[in-house]
Amino acid sequence: MSQFYQQLAALSPEQRALFEKKLAAKGLTNGLKSLNVSTIPPRPADQPIPLSFAQQRLWFVQQLDPENTAYNVASVLKLKGALNVSAL
């Protein structure tokens, strides 16, 4: 969770109401309702995860021509130098 959402979650109900008033005063009428992470219901574990558009496209291309290996391009990359673990 980002620091912003952590700060919002830590607000007391009074602080949250005041924050929503200040947002409304600036013309942001949705207030925190659009930012409330808990309003999005979790996906049930027994349901399949839908494919992204890119995954659907790749599936379609493979079904269209199963022998085509255009997306299976092998490449090798050799890295030299010390490994920056924090960047990795």
C-alpha positions in Angstrom: 0.0 0.0 0.0 1.4 3.4 -0.9 2.2 5.9 1.8 -0.7 8.1 0.8 -3.2 5.3 1.3 -1.6 4.4 4.6 -2.1 8.0 5.8 -5.7 7.9 4.7 -6.3 4.7 6.5 -4.8 6.1 9.7 -7.2 9.0 9.8 -9.8 9.1 12.6 -13.5 9.4 11.5 -13.4 13.1 12.5 -10.2 13.8 10.6 -11.6 12.0 7.6 -14.8 14.0 7.7 -12.7 17.3 7.9 -10.5 16.1 5.0 -13.6 15.4 2.9 -15.0 18.8 3.7 -11.8 20.5 2.6 -11.8 18.4 -0.6 -15.5 19.4 -1.3 -14.6 23.0 -0.7 -12.1 22.8 -3.5 -14.6 21.2 -5.8 -13.6 17.6 -5.3 -17.1 16.4 -4.5 -16.2 12.6 -4.5 -14.0 13.2 -1.5 -12.3 10.0 -0.3 -15.0 7.7 -1.7 -13.1 7.3 -5.0 -9.9 6.6 -3.0 -11.4 4.1 -0.6 -9.5 0.9 -1.2 -11.9 -1.2 0.8 -14.8 -0.5 -1.6 -13.4 -2.8 -4.2 -14.4 -6.3 -3.3 -11.7 -9.0 -3.6 -12.0 -11.5 -6.3 -13.2 -14.9 -5.0 -10.4 -17.5 -5.1 -12.5 -20.0 -6.9 -13.0 -17.7 -10.0 -10.6 -17.7 -12.8 -8.5 -14.5 -13.4 -9.4 -12.8 -16.7 -6.8 -12.4 -19.3 -5.4 -9.0 -20.1 -5.9 -7.6 -23.6 -2.3 -8.5 -24.5 -2.7 -12.0 -23.2 -5.9 -12.4 -25.2 -4.1 -11.2 -28.3 -1.2 -13.6 -27.9 -3.7 -16.5 -27.3 -5.6 -15.5 -30.5 -2.4 -15.3 -32.6 -1.3 -18.8 -31.3 -4.7 -20.3 -32.1 -4.7 -18.7 -35.5 -1.3 -20.2 -36.5 0.0 -22.7 -33.9 3.2 -23.4 -35.9 4.2 -19.7 -35.9 7.1 -19.0 -33.5 7.2 -15.2 -34.1 6.6 -14.4 -30.4 9.2 -17.0 -29.2 12.4 -15.1 -30.0 15.3 -16.4 -28.0 17.9 -13.9 -26.9 20.9 -13.9 -24.6 22.1 -11.0 -22.5 25.4 -11.0 -20.6 25.8 -8.6 -17.8 29.1 -7.6 -16.4 30.0 -5.9 -13.2 28.8 -6.0 -9.6 25.1 -6.8 -9.0 23.1 -3.9 -7.4 20.8 -6.0 -5.3 18.7 -3.1 -4.2 18.1 -2.0 -7.8 17.3 -5.6 -8.8 
